[in-house]
Amino acid sequence: MNKTKITGILIAILGLLTVLIPTQIFKVCEAMDGKFMKCHWTAQVEVALGIATIVIGLLIVLSKEKAAASAYSLASAINGVLVILIPTVVIGVCGSADMPCNSGTKPALIIAGALTALVGLINAVLYLTSKKKD
């Protein structure tokens, strides 16, 4: 198995981590008085992005064309950036710094998103600069 296929697996694992962070590892706030906090909606979007990242990682592993694998890698990098933007800019998390979603979920998602973006970008560069046919 070559390095770029391994990075595809790593991207899929980071996608799974993106799903698990707000749902299992650093759970977001429960509904309060029947109303959902902002972190609930952030978690919903992160789960969707995580699932998309898992699929993209698997597509990288299964891809036989370098151009397609490179495009999938760039898509995973974009997903990584979105994982960061959802809790920080687009939706956010609860306003209180003491809330678990602010002290645990948000930083963990930022790290997972940064790693996903970095691995995706590196993988795209590896595919584009690779001389031999994979």
N, C-alpha and C positions, 0 to 999 in steps of 0.2 A: 504494500500500500504506500503510495507516495505522499509527500508532505501536504500537497494541496487537498488530497482526499481526507487526510487527518484533520486539516483545518475545517473542512466541511462538517465532519463529525463534531468538532469543537463548537462550531457555530450552532449546530442542532442542540448541543448540551446547554449552551448559553441561552438559547430560546426556551428550553425547558426550565432553566433557572429563572428566566423572566416570568414564566407562568407561575412558578412555585413561590417566588418572593412575596407577592401581595396576597397569595391565597393560603400558603402553608408556613413559610419560614418567618416572615414578618407580616402577619395578617393585618389588614386594614381595619378600621373601626366598624363596628356593627351598626345597624340602623338605630337611630335615637328617636324615640317617639314616632316611629313609622317613617322617618325621613332619613335619607341617605346623605352622608357627608361627602365632600369632594373626593376624599380618598377612595371611596367606593367606586366612583366613576373612573378614576385613574386606574384602579385595579382592573376594571372591566376592559379598558382599552389595552392595558399591558398584557393581559391574557391573550387578547387577539393578536397583538404584535408578537408575543412569544410563540404562539402557534404558527404564525406566518414565518417566523425565523426558523423554527424547527423544519418546516417544509422546505424552505430555501436551503438549509444545511443539507438535507437529504438529497435535494436536487443537485447540489454541488457534488456530492459523493457519487451519484448516479450518472452525472454528465460525462459524455464522451468527447464533446467539443470544447476546446479551450475558450472560445469566445462566449459560449453559453455559460460555462463555469465562472468566467470573469464577470459576466453580467449578473449572475446570481450572487456572487460575492459582493458586488457593488450594492445590490438590493439589500443584502444583509447589513452592510455598513449604514445604509439609509435607515433601516429599521433600528439599528443601534442608536443612531442620533434621535430618532423619534421616541425611543424608550427613555432617553434622557429628558427630552422636551416635555413629555406628558406631565410628569410630576413637578417639573420646575417652572414651566411657562404656560403650557396649553390649558391644563386643568388644575393642577396643583394638588396639595394635600391639606389637611386641617391646619388652621391658623396657629394653634398653640404648639410651641416647641416641645412641650411635654408629652404630646400625643405620640403613641408608638409609630404611627404612620410617618410622622415627621422625623423621628429620631432613628428609626430602623428601616422602614420600607423605602423611603425616598433615597437615602444614601446608597442602599443596596441596589436599587434600580439604576442609579447613576453609574455605579461601578459596572453592573452587568451590561448596561447600554454602551459604556465606553469600551469595554472589552469586546463586545460584539462588533462595534464600529471598527475598532483597531484590527481585529482578526479578519473581518471582511475586506478591509482595505488592503491589508498585507496579502491576503489570498488573491485578490484581484491583480495586484502588482506581480505576484509570483506567476500567475497564469499568463499575463500579458508579456512578461519578459522571458518566459520559458522558451528555449530554443527547440527542445525535443517535443515530439508529439506525444500527448498523454493518452 
